[in-house]
Structures are given as C-alpha cells and as structure tokens.
C-alpha cells in the first residue's frame, strides 16, 4: 500500500523547477543599492511619479472649459523674462475668470503651479537660487507671493 501523501504528490501537475544562480565570486554578484544610491533612486522615482501626475492634471485642465483661456496664460508665461513681473501682474488682473466663485481650488492651484514653474525656470537661467522667500516684515513680497495673493479666491 502506498503512502497517501506520496500519491497526492504524484497526482499534482509537475512544475518547472527554477534553478538558482549560484554566485561564485563577488564580481558576479548583482548590484544592490544601499544608502545614498538607494535614496537617490527613490527620489528619482517619486519625481517621475509627480511629473506624470502633473502632466495628467494639466492635460485634463487644458481639455476642460477653461482650456483656451489657459492657453492664453501659457503664452504670456512663455514670453516672460526676469524684468517682466509687471507684465505677469497685468495678465493675472485681466484673468477675471480665475477670481470668480465658479472656479475651483484645484484650478487655482494648478495655475499657481504653472506660474511657480515659470518663475523657478527664469531664476535658474539667470543663475539665481530657484526659490526666493521673503522675510515677513523685513522684505517686500516676492513676485510669486504677489501672484498667490492675486489668485486668492473671492469670499463665497
């Protein structure tokens, strides 16, 4: 009489057995990232996920009802330089649809993000630090802070 466990094992479909690769020297061993390399790779992956998310959000916004108006704003942003802050302020004042109660916070956030990216790129091209924050009560507001103030929602 045969063992029921062996009978059960014989009845199971045969699976392919994976061979394990045995490393015979340190030179053949796979590279395992640790410490700073691992942190840098994780940061790069997170940045890539953020960029994909940002691109999807901007595409959805451009395909929405305010798409043509946003295209106009993007054209203005592309023509800015370090000395054209006043041009940006005038453009924001002319965009009355951003201050209306029918525009959601997400749209305001994305538009402010577009402005922020433009300012950061201009500063980097000019050899400056990407971000400049003012000290309250000491420095005047920065261009970004003025734009953020102009894009505050109206009282609902």
Residue, then its C-alpha position, 0 to 999 in steps of 0.5 A: x500500500x502506498x503512502x497517501x501523501x506520496x500519491x497526492x504528490x504524484x497526482x499534482x501537475x509537475x512544475x518547472x523547477x527554477x534553478x538558482x544562480x549560484x554566485x561564485x565570486x563577488x564580481x558576479x554578484x548583482x548590484x544592490x543599492x544601499x544608502x545614498x544610491x538607494x535614496x537617490x533612486x527613490x527620489x528619482x522615482x517619486x519625481x517621475x511619479x509627480x511629473x506624470x501626475x502633473x502632466x495628467x492634471x494639466x492635460x485634463x485642465x487644458x481639455x476642460x472649459x477653461x482650456x483656451x483661456x489657459x492657453x492664453x496664460x501659457x503664452x504670456x508665461x512663455x514670453x516672460x523674462x526676469x524684468x517682466x513681473x509687471x507684465x505677469x501682474x497685468x495678465x493675472x488682473x485681466x484673468x477675471x475668470x480665475x477670481x470668480x466663485x465658479x472656479x475651483x481650488x484645484x484650478x487655482x492651484x494648478x495655475x499657481x503651479x504653472x506660474x511657480x514653474x515659470x518663475x523657478x525656470x527664469x531664476x535658474x537661467x539667470x543663475x539665481x537660487x530657484x526659490x526666493x522667500x521673503x522675510x515677513x516684515x523685513x522684505x517686500x513680497x516676492x513676485x510669486x507671493x504677489x501672484x498667490x495673493x492675486x489668485x486668492x479666491x473671492x469670499x463665497 
